[in-house]
């Protein structure tokens, strides 16, 4: 996995769900310095879902600072999405709650727009990593994470 230096900039973190997209600018310390939330269009055309993600990322620049020339430099984009997906290729394979994205090359499409490194991972894996790094698992050598949903 590639490591991105954010000492002189920020990364964009994007959490895609079946009904919403949450996105934030995150500094090298893991602090969210700006955030936004937009609706996700899970049904219909793949391009409509992609447009929603782009809208979320674009809206971060208008909320971070009033002057675009002093915007933090964005170094990379990390996206978590419902799976199954391939984190190596960045392709969303067949997510039940995002029928618009079957075999959709999400990382490639976002990289085309922003010309930045883009990584995509399963939302449960991303949540586990966040807990291990900044949450309840911080400081522990081993962390066991269980994603639980109350839906039956």
QUIMO-V273844 format. One line per field, one symbol per residue. psi: psi as a letter, one per 40 degrees, with the letter a starting at -180 (. if undefined). A space follows every 50 residues. Layout:
BEGIN
psi = ???
END
This chain:
BEGIN
psi = hihhhedeaiihhhhhadeihhiihhieeehheiiihiihgdiaiddddd dddddddddddeediehdeeiihhdihhhhiiaiihedefhhcghdegee ghfhgddddddddefihhhhiidddddddddddeadeheidhhhhhhhie h.
END
